[in-house]
Amino acid sequence: MDARALEVGLRLSNVHSLKAKRSVVRHVITDLHKAFPHIGIAEVDHQDQWQRATLGLALVAQRPGMLDRVTQEITRFLDRRPDVELLSIAAAYLDPEA
């Protein structure tokens, strides 16, 4: 079994308050859960900044190579969203046995 953690940096350019930011982030997380129901997602940084968000994602797969495919699909999914700009995506492999 393979496991990976992703840290996704986003810019929300049309947001001018924390309330509006929370709404956009909530929709992004909801849409990610709909498209990828087997991943865990949480906002992990920049909670007090209007136009920045950092999401943490946890992925687990049974087969080798599957995590790469899912990571690429998540990247394309976020790139297509008009309400956010994908600034960065960093991946770290996790040891599911630990």
C-alpha positions as CSV (number, residue, x, y, z in Angstrom):
1,M,0.0,0.0,0.0
2,D,1.3,3.5,-0.9
3,A,0.5,6.7,0.9
4,R,1.2,10.3,0.0
5,A,0.6,13.7,1.5
6,L,0.1,16.7,-0.7
7,E,0.5,20.4,0.3
8,V,-1.4,22.6,-2.1
9,G,-0.9,26.3,-2.2
10,L,-3.7,28.4,-3.6
11,R,-4.3,32.1,-4.4
12,L,-7.8,33.4,-4.3
13,S,-7.6,36.6,-6.2
14,N,-11.2,37.7,-6.1
15,V,-11.6,37.4,-2.4
16,H,-11.7,40.5,-0.2
17,S,-12.7,39.1,3.3
18,L,-12.1,36.1,5.4
19,K,-15.8,35.2,5.1
20,A,-15.5,35.1,1.3
21,K,-12.3,33.1,1.6
22,R,-13.9,30.5,3.8
23,S,-16.8,30.2,1.3
24,V,-14.4,29.6,-1.6
25,V,-12.2,27.2,0.3
26,R,-15.3,25.3,1.5
27,H,-16.4,24.9,-2.1
28,V,-13.0,23.8,-3.3
29,I,-12.8,21.1,-0.5
30,T,-16.4,20.0,-1.2
31,D,-15.7,19.7,-5.0
32,L,-12.4,17.8,-4.4
33,H,-14.3,15.4,-2.1
34,K,-16.9,14.8,-4.8
35,A,-14.3,14.3,-7.5
36,F,-11.9,12.2,-5.3
37,P,-14.1,10.7,-2.5
38,H,-11.2,8.6,-1.0
39,I,-8.9,11.4,-0.1
40,G,-8.7,13.4,3.1
41,I,-8.5,17.2,2.9
42,A,-8.1,20.1,5.3
43,E,-7.0,23.7,5.3
44,V,-3.6,23.6,7.0
45,D,-2.1,27.1,6.7
46,H,-2.8,30.8,5.9
47,Q,-6.2,30.7,7.7
48,D,-5.9,34.4,8.5
49,Q,-4.9,35.6,5.0
50,W,-7.7,36.6,2.6
51,Q,-6.2,35.6,-0.7
52,R,-4.0,32.6,0.3
53,A,-5.0,29.1,1.3
54,T,-2.9,25.9,1.9
55,L,-4.7,22.6,1.8
56,G,-3.3,19.3,3.0
57,L,-4.4,16.2,1.2
58,A,-3.8,12.6,2.2
59,L,-4.0,9.9,-0.4
60,V,-3.7,6.1,-0.1
61,A,-3.5,3.6,-3.0
62,Q,-3.3,-0.2,-3.3
63,R,-1.3,-0.2,-6.6
64,P,2.0,1.4,-7.4
65,G,1.7,4.4,-9.8
66,M,-1.9,5.1,-8.8
67,L,-0.8,8.0,-6.5
68,D,1.0,9.7,-9.4
69,R,-2.1,9.5,-11.5
70,V,-4.4,10.8,-8.8
71,T,-1.9,13.6,-8.0
72,Q,-1.9,14.6,-11.7
73,E,-5.7,14.5,-11.8
74,I,-5.9,16.7,-8.7
75,T,-3.5,19.2,-10.3
76,R,-5.6,19.4,-13.5
77,F,-8.8,19.7,-11.4
78,L,-7.4,22.7,-9.5
79,D,-5.8,24.3,-12.6
80,R,-9.3,24.3,-14.3
81,R,-11.0,26.1,-11.4
82,P,-11.6,29.8,-12.2
83,D,-11.9,30.8,-8.5
84,V,-8.4,29.7,-7.5
85,E,-4.9,29.8,-8.8
86,L,-2.7,26.9,-8.1
87,L,0.6,28.3,-6.7
88,S,2.3,25.1,-5.6
89,I,1.9,21.4,-5.0
90,A,4.4,19.5,-2.9
91,A,4.3,15.7,-2.4
92,A,5.7,13.6,0.3
93,Y,5.5,9.8,0.5
94,L,4.3,8.4,3.8
95,D,5.0,5.1,5.4
96,P,1.6,3.6,6.1
97,E,3.3,1.1,8.4
98,A,4.5,3.8,10.8
